[in-house]
């Protein structure tokens, strides 16, 4: 994706974090790419894993930043699925134990919020129990409560080398034709102790963002994913549309639909554009 790079921890600290702080961005979400992958994604919960290292360094450099971390298995497992496999299928309950270990390791390294994204049943409750038992009651949970099995994830999966090596994720991610299930998923995660919830992707699911907004009082995130970013970048590079105008229009649409916060690859550019629009 143009303008998006994998960053080492040093590269992140030496340039990106200070740039984002200068733009007034108050929060970031960290994703990790491990040096090696295995069947259960061991580096995902290792004390010296890449996200754990990044958390400690960023916390020291920018203590005011709110730090979120993605909690899932797909980037760390050799098979690319979002959980632990048993007889060729994702085993929900075995995966919950791993997610709890990941969340605790992130909290211990300085995360303010952990964000489980694998769509495992009971993931919020399992993580909440693990955090509390490990002495991290103040670490919050942003749940990817509504995550659709979407074609818009393609660029991220290629960049993170996290596409499943067999099958797909429709067994645990949601059917794009089903809006009602979103409300059920949100209610379940809220009951299990989620502090915030998310709808992902954003642009093709603004009706779902609105429906979730009308149901819950929890802070609501919309995740504008890699495919959304890539389409606009590709069209803008060919002169087919005004990139700045389209991006801001799309982000305002997500906000208008009810999102309290937006995760976007355009965060830095959008923050700079919005700053320019403010009265001097």
NUNURO-744596 format. One line per 2 residues: number of its first residue (from 1); their letters; for each residue x, y, z of C-alpha. Coordinates in Angstrom, 2 decimals. Layout:
// residues N
NUM	A	X,Y,Z ~ ...
This chain:
// residues 280
1	XX	0.00,0.00,0.00 ~ 1.53,3.34,-0.99
3	XX	2.64,5.34,2.02 ~ 2.39,2.40,4.43
5	XX	5.46,0.47,5.62 ~ 6.49,-2.20,8.05
7	XX	8.48,-0.43,10.76 ~ 11.06,-1.75,13.16
9	XX	10.72,-0.54,16.72 ~ 13.61,1.88,16.21
11	XX	12.09,3.26,13.00 ~ 8.78,3.71,14.74
13	XX	10.37,5.59,17.63 ~ 12.72,7.70,15.53
15	XX	10.08,9.00,13.15 ~ 6.51,7.79,13.21
17	XX	5.58,8.25,16.86 ~ 6.87,11.83,16.98
19	XX	5.13,12.61,13.68 ~ 1.79,11.37,14.96
21	XX	2.16,13.20,18.26 ~ 2.92,16.39,16.37
23	XX	-0.32,15.98,14.43 ~ -2.32,15.70,17.62
25	XX	-3.13,11.99,17.26 ~ -3.79,10.71,20.75
27	XX	-3.92,6.93,20.24 ~ -2.32,4.20,18.15
29	XX	-2.96,0.50,17.69 ~ 0.02,-1.82,17.34
31	XX	0.22,-4.92,15.15 ~ 3.21,-7.24,15.17
33	XX	5.01,-9.36,12.62 ~ 6.97,-12.15,14.35
35	XX	10.45,-13.34,13.43 ~ 9.10,-16.91,13.30
37	XX	5.68,-18.56,13.25 ~ 4.47,-21.84,14.73
39	XX	1.24,-23.77,15.21 ~ 0.00,-21.77,18.18
41	XX	1.80,-18.46,17.53 ~ 4.17,-18.58,20.51
43	XX	5.76,-15.19,19.84 ~ 2.30,-13.68,20.22
45	XX	2.53,-14.00,24.00 ~ 6.32,-14.06,24.49
47	XX	7.63,-11.46,26.97 ~ 10.18,-10.39,24.34
49	XX	7.77,-10.51,21.39 ~ 7.73,-7.66,18.91
51	XX	4.55,-6.01,20.24 ~ 5.69,-6.36,23.84
53	XX	9.02,-4.74,22.98 ~ 7.30,-1.95,21.05
55	XX	4.90,-1.25,23.91 ~ 7.70,-0.80,26.42
57	XX	9.68,1.48,24.13 ~ 6.71,3.60,23.05
59	XX	5.43,3.90,26.62 ~ 8.82,5.22,27.66
61	XX	9.04,7.65,24.73 ~ 5.44,8.88,24.64
63	XX	3.73,8.25,28.00 ~ 0.71,10.33,27.02
65	XX	-0.24,8.16,24.02 ~ -3.14,5.76,24.47
67	XX	-1.82,2.38,23.34 ~ -4.09,-0.26,21.85
69	XX	-2.87,-3.67,20.71 ~ -4.42,-6.14,18.31
71	XX	-4.93,-9.52,19.99 ~ -5.25,-12.33,17.47
73	XX	-3.33,-15.37,16.27 ~ -3.38,-15.10,12.47
75	XX	-0.14,-13.12,12.03 ~ 1.73,-15.46,14.35
77	XX	0.54,-18.92,13.35 ~ 2.13,-20.99,10.62
79	XX	-1.31,-21.85,9.22 ~ -2.66,-18.27,9.22
81	XX	-5.91,-18.95,11.04 ~ -7.13,-16.84,13.96
83	XX	-6.94,-19.63,16.49 ~ -5.42,-22.91,17.57
85	XX	-6.18,-25.83,15.26 ~ -7.45,-29.21,16.38
87	XX	-7.99,-31.85,13.71 ~ -7.85,-29.20,11.00
89	XX	-10.45,-26.91,12.60 ~ -10.10,-23.82,14.78
91	XX	-10.76,-24.88,18.36 ~ -12.55,-21.99,20.04
93	XX	-11.84,-22.94,23.65 ~ -8.15,-23.72,23.13
95	XX	-7.82,-20.37,21.43 ~ -9.35,-18.52,24.36
97	XX	-6.49,-19.62,26.58 ~ -3.95,-18.28,24.09
99	XX	-5.78,-14.97,23.74 ~ -5.78,-14.55,27.50
101	XX	-2.02,-15.09,27.61 ~ -1.51,-12.59,24.81
103	XX	-3.64,-9.95,26.49 ~ -1.86,-10.35,29.82
105	XX	1.55,-10.04,28.15 ~ 0.45,-6.86,26.39
107	XX	-0.97,-5.35,29.57 ~ 2.22,-6.15,31.45
109	XX	4.21,-4.37,28.73 ~ 2.12,-1.20,28.93
111	XX	-1.02,-1.55,26.80 ~ -3.95,0.62,27.85
113	XX	-6.43,-1.43,25.81 ~ -6.25,-4.85,24.20
115	XX	-8.35,-5.41,21.09 ~ -9.30,-9.04,20.38
117	XX	-10.05,-9.44,16.67 ~ -10.41,-13.18,16.08
119	XX	-14.18,-13.44,16.58 ~ -13.91,-16.36,18.97
121	XX	-17.01,-17.00,21.07 ~ -16.43,-15.84,24.65
123	XX	-13.18,-14.04,23.87 ~ -14.03,-10.87,25.80
125	XX	-15.01,-12.72,28.95 ~ -11.93,-14.96,28.81
127	XX	-9.61,-12.00,28.35 ~ -11.30,-10.00,31.11
129	XX	-10.85,-12.88,33.55 ~ -7.22,-13.38,32.52
131	XX	-6.41,-9.69,32.93 ~ -8.08,-9.43,36.31
133	XX	-6.45,-12.60,37.64 ~ -3.03,-11.37,36.48
135	XX	-3.44,-8.03,38.27 ~ -4.35,-5.82,35.29
137	XX	-7.92,-4.72,36.10 ~ -7.36,-1.27,34.57
139	XX	-6.43,-2.61,31.13 ~ -9.51,-2.13,28.97
141	XX	-10.92,-4.19,26.11 ~ -11.84,-2.87,22.68
143	XX	-13.67,-5.76,21.11 ~ -13.80,-6.37,17.37
145	XX	-17.37,-7.32,18.15 ~ -18.64,-7.00,14.57
147	XX	-16.06,-8.28,12.11 ~ -17.22,-9.43,8.72
149	XX	-15.55,-12.00,6.45 ~ -14.59,-9.32,3.96
151	XX	-12.72,-9.08,0.68 ~ -11.55,-5.63,1.80
153	XX	-8.84,-7.18,4.01 ~ -6.73,-8.34,1.05
155	XX	-3.86,-5.79,1.16 ~ -3.34,-6.24,4.90
157	XX	-3.24,-10.02,4.64 ~ -0.65,-9.82,1.89
159	XX	1.49,-7.34,3.82 ~ 1.26,-9.31,7.07
161	XX	1.55,-12.71,5.35 ~ -1.49,-13.74,7.38
163	XX	-3.80,-15.25,4.78 ~ -4.99,-18.76,5.79
165	XX	-2.89,-21.52,4.25 ~ -6.10,-23.51,3.70
167	XX	-9.81,-22.77,3.83 ~ -11.04,-19.35,4.88
169	XX	-12.34,-17.50,7.94 ~ -16.05,-17.59,7.23
171	XX	-16.52,-20.16,9.99 ~ -15.81,-17.55,12.66
173	XX	-16.13,-14.18,10.91 ~ -19.54,-12.82,9.96
175	XX	-21.58,-13.13,6.76 ~ -21.64,-9.79,4.94
177	XX	-25.37,-10.24,4.22 ~ -26.26,-10.49,7.91
179	XX	-26.86,-7.25,9.82 ~ -28.91,-8.69,12.69
181	XX	-26.06,-10.85,13.96 ~ -24.05,-7.68,14.57
183	XX	-26.44,-6.58,17.29 ~ -26.27,-9.99,18.95
185	XX	-22.47,-10.00,18.90 ~ -22.33,-6.53,20.45
187	XX	-24.77,-7.45,23.20 ~ -22.78,-10.59,24.05
189	XX	-19.46,-8.75,24.21 ~ -20.97,-5.94,26.26
191	XX	-22.30,-8.49,28.76 ~ -18.85,-10.12,28.95
193	XX	-17.19,-6.84,29.91 ~ -16.12,-5.04,26.73
195	XX	-15.27,-1.39,27.33 ~ -15.55,-0.44,23.65
197	XX	-16.80,-2.17,20.50 ~ -15.92,-2.03,16.84
199	XX	-17.46,-2.54,13.41 ~ -15.04,-3.74,10.72
201	XX	-14.87,-2.92,7.80 ~ -16.33,0.58,7.88
203	XX	-17.39,2.02,4.55 ~ -19.51,-0.87,3.23
205	XX	-21.12,-1.33,6.67 ~ -22.27,2.14,7.68
207	XX	-25.78,0.79,8.18 ~ -24.34,-1.60,10.75
209	XX	-22.39,1.21,12.43 ~ -25.66,3.13,12.77
211	XX	-27.57,0.11,14.10 ~ -24.88,-0.63,16.67
213	XX	-24.76,3.03,17.69 ~ -28.50,2.97,18.38
215	XX	-28.18,-0.17,20.52 ~ -25.18,0.51,22.76
217	XX	-23.85,3.36,24.84 ~ -20.32,1.97,24.72
219	XX	-17.74,3.91,22.70 ~ -17.96,2.71,19.10
221	XX	-15.04,2.36,16.69 ~ -15.21,1.98,12.93
223	XX	-12.21,0.35,11.24 ~ -11.51,1.70,7.75
225	XX	-9.51,-1.23,6.44 ~ -6.67,-1.77,4.00
227	XX	-8.86,-2.35,0.95 ~ -10.64,0.95,1.48
229	XX	-7.31,2.75,1.70 ~ -5.85,0.95,-1.31
231	XX	-8.81,1.72,-3.57 ~ -8.65,5.44,-2.88
233	XX	-4.87,5.53,-3.28 ~ -5.05,3.67,-6.60
235	XX	-7.78,5.91,-8.00 ~ -6.04,9.07,-6.80
237	XX	-2.76,7.98,-8.40 ~ -4.57,7.80,-11.75
239	XX	-6.19,11.19,-11.30 ~ -9.66,9.69,-11.12
241	XX	-10.68,11.45,-7.92 ~ -9.63,14.12,-5.42
243	XX	-7.92,12.06,-2.70 ~ -8.20,14.59,0.10
245	XX	-11.86,15.38,-0.56 ~ -12.83,11.72,-0.86
247	XX	-10.99,10.64,2.29 ~ -12.47,13.39,4.44
249	XX	-15.94,12.75,3.02 ~ -15.68,9.04,3.82
251	XX	-14.39,9.67,7.34 ~ -17.16,12.16,8.01
253	XX	-19.66,9.58,6.80 ~ -18.34,7.09,9.37
255	XX	-18.55,9.71,12.08 ~ -22.04,10.73,10.98
257	XX	-23.16,7.08,11.09 ~ -22.24,7.00,14.76
259	XX	-18.57,6.13,15.15 ~ -16.89,7.78,18.13
261	XX	-13.44,6.88,16.79 ~ -12.03,5.65,13.49
263	XX	-9.04,3.41,12.87 ~ -7.63,4.34,9.47
265	XX	-4.43,4.13,7.44 ~ -5.13,7.74,6.53
267	XX	-4.84,8.92,10.15 ~ -1.73,11.05,9.66
269	XX	-2.84,12.63,6.40 ~ -6.38,13.21,7.61
271	XX	-5.15,14.84,10.82 ~ -2.97,17.22,8.80
273	XX	-5.80,18.06,6.38 ~ -8.26,18.70,9.19
275	XX	-5.76,20.94,10.95 ~ -5.45,23.03,7.81
277	XX	-9.23,23.48,7.71 ~ -9.48,24.88,11.24
279	XX	-9.97,28.63,11.58 ~ -6.71,30.39,12.36
